[in-house]
Amino acid sequence: MEGKIKRFREMIKEKKTIDSMLALLQWDLETQAPKGGYKLLSEMIGELSLRSYNLTTSEEFLEILTELKKQKNIDEITKREIELLEEEIEKIKVIPSEEYKLYSELTAKAQGIWEMAREKNDFESFAPILEQIFNFNKKFIEYRGVKDDIYSEILNDYEKGMNVKKLDKFFEELKKEIVPLLKDIKENKRDFQKKIKFQVSEFEQRLFSEEVLKYIGFDLERGVLSESAHPFTLTVNKDDVRLTTRYLEELPFSSVFSTIHEGGHGMYEQGVAEELKDTILSDGASMGIHESQSRFYENVIGRSKEFWCGVLGKSKFKYDKLSELSLEEIYKGINEVSPSLIRVEADELTYSLHVMVRYEIEKGILSGEYLIKDLPKIWNDKMYEYLGVTPKTDSEGVLQDVHWSCGLIGYFPSYALGNVYSLQILNAMKKDINIEGALERGELKIIREWLKEKIHRYGKLKTPKEIMLSVTGEELNPVYYIEYLKNKYKNIYN
């Protein structure tokens, strides 16, 4: 049996090496590769994805898993790895290997096509490959023997136990509370943002973004900050975590919050326990839990008055204009409610409505209710229905997000789930830490260490349900999130 365990670890190391190479290719594709290089990079990604597929579906690997599963005295880490690998293999072994490779190449190629389509405001050039991506996702689920409610199966892949019925109920609760509050705020319109809209060069924004990352606790010795068309976090391993942001000279706070958001993801990855580093557990428990960390840092911390009190007092570098503003002006400026076209620029209150638009579109496409060619109109109609705004171009509408081009169908609800989880986590943290005091003093290490101890160190060793039960004592509960929004914005808008 020692020989089997040794071979298992060797094969896991090989799989993780392939995954790391894929991550580096993906990083290059999204940050600095010239457009002329997209084709070759896509083929390389397809070839490496096939190697990973062949390894995990090989007879030798399956035999080792079967043998190890029979052992009673196997350690907790290996046991959990086997459990997750069996789930993954069940999903991919039904996909013909050539289709698996073709899809990997397709999604790599699609990102370049999406980027060019967005630049040129040309949805028609992106629509054919987007249709292929949705069709592949539908076909892959059907290979599992699922013919009805395909979307629920996809949602479950991102957040175990999640389905359309639960999300429909969840979004209805949010809509019931948020839409009337939004209406009240519109009637008490304030122009808080004019104070924080000033010109800042890309160079200065880069300096401040790095300062903020260090301030919240992201380790730049084990990570890097770069730029991309759409901010993201990519992990090679816990000692090589890569973040991107984007800089808009006329909106200097945009890069601040996208950087803090990705920093939340990054610190989760860096905080995984050392003993999980060379296992398949060295990642977040789920996308919802992962987003809870990014949304916690971006909103609960980053948009708080106390955080900016600490930043203004402790930062070595900051925008010159900040010293001309009061703490109250900064706080109200970064929390003004103003329904916007762009999700990543959305205020905290309306953000989940942006997610709801995408959720309903994905559900409609997979059920056959919507056609890809009609998406620009469907998108615009839903944006007007929920947020009262209509995009003038597809670039600021249906083409604004990179997710579908990457094949991340079913990912968007993770953002809304992350919002909910983050407020449950806040409620639990308050019992142990004086959060406001720590933020005012700039002592963010206390908060980071609490999250590392309760959540980050476990990686995938615990399920999302186990994490939430151990940290908060309950499963997903939107009450805290809804109450937080109501209290916060009723106070800001009197």
Secondary structure, 3 states (H helix, E strand, C coil): CHHHHHHHHHHHHHHHHHHHHHHHHHHHHHHCCCHHHHHHHHHHHHHHHHHHHHHHCCHHHHHHHHHHHHCCCCCHHHHHHHHHHHHHHHHHCCCCHHHHHHHHHHHHHHHHHHHHHHHHCCHHHHHHHHHHHHHHHHHHHHHCCCCCCHHHHHHHHHCCCCCHHHHHHHHHHHHHHHHHHHHHHHHCCCCCHHHHCCCCCHHHHHHHHHHHHHHHCCCCCCEEEEECCCCCEEEEECCEEEEEECCCCCCHHHHHHHHHHHHHHHHHHHCCCHHHCCCCCCCCCCHHHHHHHHHHHHHHHCCCHHHHHHHHHHCCCCCHHHHHCCHHHHHHHHCCCCCCCCHHHCCCCCHHHHHHHHHHHHHHHHHCCCCHHHHHHHHHHHHHHHHCCCCCCCCCCCCCCCHHHHCCCCCCHHHHHHHHHHHHHHHHHCCCCCHHHHHHCCCHHHHHHHHHHHCHHHCCCCCHHHHHHHHHCCCCCCHHHHHHHHHHHHHHCC
